[in-house]
Amino acid sequence: MSTSMRMLSLFIAVTVVFGAYYLIANLFFRTDAYIESILIFAAINIIVSLSFYLPFSAGLLSLAQAGFMGVGAYMSASITTLWKFHFTVGPLDLTFFIALLAGGILAAIVGVLTAFPALRIRGVYLLLMTLAISEIIRVFFLNFEYTGGASGLGGIPPLTTIWNVYVALVLVVLFFVRVTKSRMGRAFESMKEDQDAAEVMGVDLTRHKVVAFAIGAFLAGISGGLYAHYALYIDSTNFGVFRSIEILIFTLLGGYEIYAGPIYGGFYLTFLPEWLRIIQDWRIIIFGGLLIVMMILRPAGLISKEMMSLRYWRSTLANLWKPRVEA
């Protein structure tokens, strides 16, 4: 293992430890309200990044996730704010859960409708089509007066907490752990490698593409509902093209070989702009420069598939301080 890889592995391990510390400290002790806020946005970004990764793992490059996120946000916020819906079972208030579920389902329906024209489109044309759909959704909410139109939708109740957002994140991660080892996950992987070969081997491309778009859209809708009930105000600009690109960056820099990549990318790219706040006037430029450097040095992202094995980390720890032997 090269010195650069050992240093990268050490960096990733250290940042994971610090991230776990911040998360545990704020879950149980609420040590810092500002850090808690960043942790909540980080979890939302991870969920929406995973919503992009799912169709991407099947070879479908979709930039419609920001639009799906907007559908979920507006739907869930409409239920809790405009419709004043309230549902309890005994002492349990399930209003927020139902609102999130409704937002995710509506986003999934839109995802299915998106999948059908995408069935025979590949590559950059699919990317452009999904980006156009995302913009259509944004413009729809910009002009839809029932949800506030250009003025946006405010007065949303603060229902998202650090606990329910991380419970949602854990459930999503468990879903990916399960799917990766399932027949569907193997079908997605074969589609990503070669769709024609996958079809010859018996993979139903139409069904799997529709499922990938639907589940990805559902997750994006859930993240939108969580975002709306923490930001407490949403408008169409929250779900535009820049949001789509941001979701793409989370996955590409974190790593697109395995679902751990979007998790790492979403978490630490949420924190990075805040860490650079000490150099306020230059932080966006430095952030952009770091992204360029990363894409040159690690085009597959920080997290690779080999890093998910115990053998890799044993080897890394064994060789980390191993003295170099001179030739």
RAJO-V940359 format. One record per residue. BURIAL is I if it has 9 or more other ideal C-beta (glycine too) atoms within 8 Angstrom, else O. D_LAST is the distance of its C-alpha to the last C-alpha in Angstrom with 2 decimals. Layout:
BURIAL:D_LAST, BURIAL:D_LAST
This chain:
O:17.00, O:16.00, O:16.39, O:19.61, O:21.08, I:20.49, O:22.21, I:24.96, I:25.57, I:25.86, O:28.24, I:30.35, I:30.58, O:31.65, I:34.21, I:35.61, O:36.14, O:37.88, I:39.96, O:41.05, O:42.00, I:44.16, I:45.77, O:46.67, I:47.88, I:50.22, I:51.38, O:52.61, O:53.10, O:53.57, O:51.71, O:51.79, O:54.18, O:52.07, I:48.93, I:51.18, O:52.38, I:48.88, I:48.03, I:51.12, I:50.31, I:46.72, I:48.14, I:50.54, I:47.77, I:45.71, I:48.76, I:49.51, I:45.84, I:46.00, I:49.27, I:47.42, I:44.56, I:46.99, I:48.42, I:45.04, I:43.60, I:46.30, I:45.37, I:48.14, I:47.21, I:50.07, I:50.82, I:54.12, I:52.82, I:54.13, I:57.53, I:57.48, I:56.52, I:59.56, I:61.82, I:60.80, I:61.17, I:64.63, I:65.90, I:64.92, I:66.12, I:69.41, I:70.04, I:69.54, I:70.95, I:73.51, O:74.80, O:74.65, I:73.73, O:73.51, O:72.90, I:72.68, O:72.70, O:74.08, O:71.95, O:69.12, O:69.11, I:67.56, I:68.41, I:64.89, O:63.49, I:66.14, I:65.60, I:61.85, O:62.55, I:65.14, I:62.81, I:60.08, I:62.59, I:64.06, I:60.59, I:59.83, O:63.07, I:62.08, I:58.67, I:60.45, O:62.61, I:59.50, I:57.91, O:60.73, O:60.39, I:56.60, I:56.75, O:56.47, I:54.45, O:50.67, O:47.91, O:48.89, O:52.59, I:52.29, I:50.53, O:53.35, I:56.04, I:54.81, I:54.42, O:58.01, I:59.22, I:57.61, I:59.46, I:62.68, I:62.45, I:61.81, I:64.79, O:66.95, I:66.46, I:66.88, O:70.38, O:71.30, O:73.78, O:74.10, I:70.62, I:71.12, I:70.17, O:68.59, O:69.41, I:67.15, I:67.87, O:68.01, O:69.36, I:66.92, O:66.90, O:63.69, I:62.88, I:59.08, O:57.44, I:53.90, O:54.89, I:56.42, I:53.77, I:50.95, O:53.04, I:53.32, I:49.56, O:48.83, O:51.32, I:49.74, I:46.22, O:47.65, O:49.30, I:46.01, I:44.34, O:47.24, I:47.47, I:43.79, O:44.27, O:47.71, O:49.08, I:49.73, I:46.15, O:44.91, I:47.57, I:46.42, I:42.82, I:44.04, I:46.21, I:43.35, O:41.31, O:44.27, I:47.91, O:49.40, I:47.35, I:48.20, I:51.88, O:51.76, O:50.31, O:53.32, I:52.26, O:55.32, I:53.93, O:57.10, O:57.34, I:53.69, I:53.67, I:56.85, I:55.50, I:52.25, I:54.25, I:56.79, I:54.39, I:52.26, I:55.47, I:56.72, I:53.64, I:53.94, I:57.61, I:56.82, I:54.39, I:57.14, I:59.65, I:57.36, I:56.71, I:60.43, I:61.44, I:58.95, I:59.35, I:63.15, I:63.70, I:62.51, I:63.27, I:62.16, O:59.57, I:57.49, I:56.81, I:56.29, I:53.63, O:51.37, I:51.38, I:50.40, I:47.44, O:46.42, I:46.46, I:44.33, I:41.74, I:41.56, I:40.55, I:38.23, I:36.16, I:36.24, I:35.25, I:37.51, I:35.83, I:37.46, I:40.30, I:38.04, I:37.04, I:40.59, I:40.98, I:37.96, I:38.84, I:42.51, I:41.94, I:39.43, I:40.78, I:44.12, I:42.69, I:40.53, I:43.53, O:44.99, O:41.86, I:41.98, O:45.65, O:44.85, O:44.29, O:47.42, O:47.92, O:44.42, I:43.47, O:44.46, O:42.56, I:39.40, I:39.95, O:40.25, O:37.13, I:35.11, I:36.52, O:35.51, O:31.90, I:31.74, I:33.23, O:30.61, O:27.52, O:28.94, O:31.80, O:32.31, I:32.76, I:31.07, I:31.90, I:30.74, O:32.13, O:28.98, I:29.28, O:32.57, O:31.14, O:30.57, O:27.46, I:25.81, I:26.58, O:25.56, I:22.11, I:22.02, O:23.18, O:20.82, O:17.71, I:19.24, O:18.17, O:15.23, O:12.60, O:9.33, O:6.40, O:3.78, O:0.00
